[in-house]
Amino acid sequence: MAAARYTPNLNHMQRFGDSSFDLFKLSEEHNELRAVLRDLCEKEIAPYAADVDENSRFPEEALKVLNDTGFSAVHVPEEYGGRAPAR
């Protein structure tokens, strides 16, 4: 007599290809933030990237733009000089 072969039930896996399954879907706010940062980086930071790489220098232009727009130190609490709210 042959042993029974296990066949896993993968019906739940079909949802991962379903666009209505939003486990990994980013919020609209997150997508807007990504778009703003992408535009900022393409216009204000990317033009200096080759020179920064070729001359092994610190990207002062990027730091200035990020500081001026409020996107620097967003992971550091305000109490330590960053822009993130304290938790």
FENTA-V272444 format. One record per residue. N is the residue number from 1. RES is the residue in one small letter. SS is DSSP state (a for helix, b for strand, c for the rest). OMEGA is omega in degrees with one decimal (NA if undefined). BURIAL is b if it has 9 or more other C-alpha atoms within 8 Angstrom, else e. Layout:
BEGIN
[[N RES SS OMEGA BURIAL] [N RES SS OMEGA BURIAL]]
END
This chain:
BEGIN
[[1 m c -178.7 e] [2 a c 178.7 e] [3 a c 177.7 e] [4 a c -179.6 e] [5 r c 179.4 e] [6 y c 175.8 e] [7 t c -177.0 e] [8 p c 176.0 e] [9 n c -176.8 e] [10 l c -179.2 e] [11 n a 179.1 e] [12 h a -179.6 e] [13 m a -179.0 e] [14 q a -178.7 e] [15 r a -179.0 e] [16 f a 176.8 e] [17 g a -177.6 e] [18 d c -176.8 e] [19 s c 178.5 e] [20 s c 178.0 e] [21 f c -169.2 b] [22 d c 178.6 e] [23 l c -177.0 e] [24 f c -178.3 e] [25 k c 179.0 e] [26 l c 179.0 e] [27 s c 178.0 e] [28 e a 177.6 e] [29 e a 179.1 e] [30 h a 178.9 e] [31 n a 177.2 b] [32 e a 178.2 e] [33 l a 177.7 e] [34 r a -179.1 e] [35 a a 179.4 e] [36 v a -179.7 e] [37 l a 178.0 e] [38 r a 179.9 e] [39 d a 178.4 e] [40 l a -178.6 b] [41 c a 179.9 b] [42 e a -176.7 b] [43 k a -169.5 e] [44 e a -175.4 b] [45 i a -177.4 b] [46 a a -179.8 b] [47 p a -178.7 e] [48 y a -172.6 b] [49 a a -178.4 b] [50 a a -180.0 e] [51 d a 177.8 e] [52 v a 179.6 b] [53 d a -176.3 e] [54 e a -176.1 e] [55 n c 178.7 e] [56 s c -178.1 e] [57 r c 177.2 e] [58 f c -177.9 e] [59 p c -179.7 b] [60 e a -179.1 e] [61 e a -179.8 b] [62 a a 179.8 b] [63 l a 179.6 b] [64 k a -179.2 e] [65 v a -180.0 b] [66 l a 176.5 b] [67 n a -177.8 b] [68 d a -177.2 e] [69 t a 177.5 e] [70 g c -179.0 e] [71 f c 178.8 b] [72 s c 176.8 b] [73 a c -179.9 b] [74 v c 179.2 b] [75 h c -177.7 e] [76 v c 178.9 b] [77 p b -179.4 b] [78 e a -178.5 b] [79 e a 177.9 e] [80 y a 177.3 e] [81 g c 178.5 e] [82 g c -177.6 b] [83 r c -179.0 b] [84 a b 176.7 b] [85 p c 177.5 e] [86 a c -180.0 e] [87 r c NA e]]
END
